[in-house]
């Protein structure tokens, strides 16, 4: 996790275009300024950042499915449930599956697990639109390469 860059996914582990699924990993840093207030003496990963990590996971899936032709912007979160705590140093496994694409919108089911136990899950909605400019698309491709999104997925057209 690069919290200072709001990059919550360390790497894409598996992407399946046929099943429309993705699995990513993220390691919660041992030290980060967010833990100073959340909570002093008992640091926990904020639920809003866990939700964002799930949203980024599903976002990488949607970008990959669309071969980076359009951008998926977060539009809504439904039924988010936080089931357990995530602590500094934990490795989070993040999963997402596309359940709807069309009419400029997409919906995914996402969950986060630590040590094989679900810590949170949600239904996440996206507005899918053309990239506003090529510079933005190129910056997303650079981050994609950093987290391990397959260049083949990006290059197939």
Helices and strands as residue ranges (DSSP letters): G 3-5, E 11-16, E 21-27, H 34-37, H 47-65, E 70-82, E 91-102, E 105-114, E 117-130, H 134-147, H 151-155
